[in-house]
Amino acid sequence: MDATIGESAPSVERVFEGQPYHGFWGQVTLRSMVVAVVFAFVFSWVSIRIYMIVGLVGAFNMPSNIINFVCLKSLVALLRRCGIAVAPFTRQENMFLQTSVITCVNVAVSCGFATYIIAMTSELAKSLSDDPSDKTDIVEYVPMGRYGFFIFFTGLAGVMSMIPLVQVMIINYRLLFPTGTVVAHLINSFHTPQGAYVAKLQVRALLKAFLGSFSWSVFQWFYTGGNNCGFGVFPTFGLELYKRRFFFDFSVSWVGLGMIVPHLVNFGLLFGGIVSGGIIYPFLESKKGQWYHTDSASTLDGINGYKIFVGLTMVVTEGIFNFTTLMTAMLVDLYNKRQENDSGVTKFILKHPSLNYDDRKRLEVFLGNRLPAFGGVAGFVGCAIICSVITPWIFHQIKFYHVLIVFFTIIPVFTFSNIYGTGLTDWSVAPTYCKVVLFVVAACVAKPGAVIASLAACGASLISLNVSSQAMQDIKTGYMTLTSPRVVVAGHIYGVLISSIINPLIFLFFEEHAKKSAPIGTKASAYPSPSAGMYRALALLGTGGVKELPKYCITFCFGAILITVALETLRLVSQRRDWKLQHYIPCMTALALPFLAGPTFTIDFTIGTFVLIIWTKVNRQSAEILSSVVAAGLICGDGIWYLPSAILGLYNVDPPICMKFLASGEQVQMANAFLNTLGTQGMTR
């Protein structure tokens, strides 16, 4: 029966028994709404920036939860010291704040500003040798006002689509939703008297990491007074490896991200960087003139074709493999539950005398504030209809009936399977589902405009599916913290609302301050958006637009498929049989990213992993309590500095020093001679 039945574990809810339980407006407060806007902006800013540079973003559930708690708890304490009577900060209010922030961040990485929106531009089309003269498959400018409406209603559709499944997933199927469960334990710990000491330690560690990261970013800025200057281009392993983008760029935010991302993913990134930049690309470069005749980065008939399609093949193959695995696990689990006659489990939980105190209390709140399934269905239908009007209003290449077909046939099926898979494994494969939508729509439209139509359909699906799976995770957290499901859903709606305003503004800022000679999405840009090329390439494959590839490119792709399937099968078998080998098999998506973005950031991520491993060896308890906080401080400190540095750029305040690195010999003599003619004292090399 239910694994929670019994009194073997100490009761959580008895600790909170004497505390008053506030109603809806006691949990949804004005102060939490204001703080949510601030931290939603900060974490969305950092997430979009990371995604544009690396093409990979770690989960911010833990860091955001800690920072949210610290901020609002400190604010309440400050007001009380000033003699202002304020209501206590409860875990239910904490849950509303957390839900609002993480929903906005989730939308930030789903709304395409580093993927499918960039994939629509002519600059990205040129990099794939796609003819940008066909304007039907190019969108240079997306009206952000209209796109804000698109974000809101597709995100709201995701929230509505999961409402009819809430009781089924949380009560009937009793799915774990690992991240949601861990966050619930964290919130419960914070708000108990026993958690106060730990919270103080985390506050100190957070502030130290944030100030250290911010100060280091300010220091680095002084040495970036020119092109390719500063510590970010430090040839750590020598100039030859630097040319192949193997170097440590002293980015503490990437180091912090490496502390959050699982070790296996980080080592997979490093391994992918070594294999691609150290073995495969040098071999392919030696074949110039035989297999291909250009090394231009703006065409697919040269070495760029190998890079994009081999990386794309590994990502898509792993996604399809995971999709198949999760669907099989879901069908087996559903069959087992049907054989157990599990449909009456809710009545059993309510009536069974052995039910423990915590479960009774949680069920009382959960079922007493249940969400009407009909309201979710009606809301989803309404949002789908509105989206069918808004989407062609922004992207005229897609028709309203395309959007309706996607929303009423594809998304409901994918929503159920993705939520169920997330509950079982904590792994959302929404990007894979959306690539399937992308490919199918591109193949069905199959005429000028199919690329943009498929990218728009992919965007609507990605936002909706990502929001729905994260929303169910939050419902699980709310269940375990005695937060009303209605409050959690209110947090989702509020998060989607602020995301539809904040995220377009963030993108406009990045777009405005990107160099005109190197716009977002280009190889030379500060924001190359490596995943964008993969999205457009897949759309082109669906329409049959890519007709010329270098020699043996398909052979390499076929080899990538075989290797991916073999490794994924080996990992699946080793997990089922609990072999130690499972901890050493790399994630193929992580291995593929350096093929698309280069290996530079993999060094930073790996250093973050080594820092965490050493810290754990020295003091495991300290690492478990403080590592997420330190990582969050490093990421936020470095990310926040970008805003004042951009403001300085607006007022033409340039860094005073340029630090460059040259090979010894004639180059140094030429540089010295040139500098002597300038009489410049502020430049160093």
Secondary structure, 3 states (H helix, E strand, C coil): CCCCCCCCCCCCCCCCCCCCCCCHHHHCCHHHHHHHHHHHHHHHHHHHHHHHHHCCCCCCHHHHHHHHHHHHHHHHHHHHHCCCCCCCCCHHHHHHHHHHHHHHHHHHCCCCCCCCCHHHCHHHHHHCCCCCCCHHHCCCCCCHHHHHHHHHHHHHHHHHHHHHHHHHHHHHCCCCCHHHHHHHHHHHHHCCCCHHHHHHHHHHHHHHHHHHHHHHHHHHHCCECCCCCCHHHCCCCCHHHHHCCCCCCCCHHHHHHHHHCCHHHHHHHHHHHHHHHHHHHHHHHCCECCCECCCCCCCCCCHHHHHHHHHHHHHHHHHHHHHHHHHHHHHHHHHHHHHCCHHHHHHHHHHCCCCCHHHHHHHHHHHHCCCCHHHHHHHHHHHHHHHHHHHHHHCCCCCHHHHHHHHHHHHHHHHHHHHHHHHHHCCCCHHHHHHHHHHHHHHHHCCCCHHHHHHHHHHHHHHHHHHHHHHHHHHHHHHHCCCCHHHHHHHHHHHHHHHHHHHHHHHHHHHHHCCCCCCCCCCCCCCCCHHHHHHHHHHHHHHCCCCCCCCCHHHHHHHHHHHHHHHHHHHHHHHHCCCHHHHHCCCHHHHHHHHHHCCHHHHHHHHHHHHHHHHHHHCHHHHHHHHHHHHHHHHHHHHHHHHHHHHHHHCCCCCCCEECCCCCCHHHHHHHHHHHHHCCCCCEC
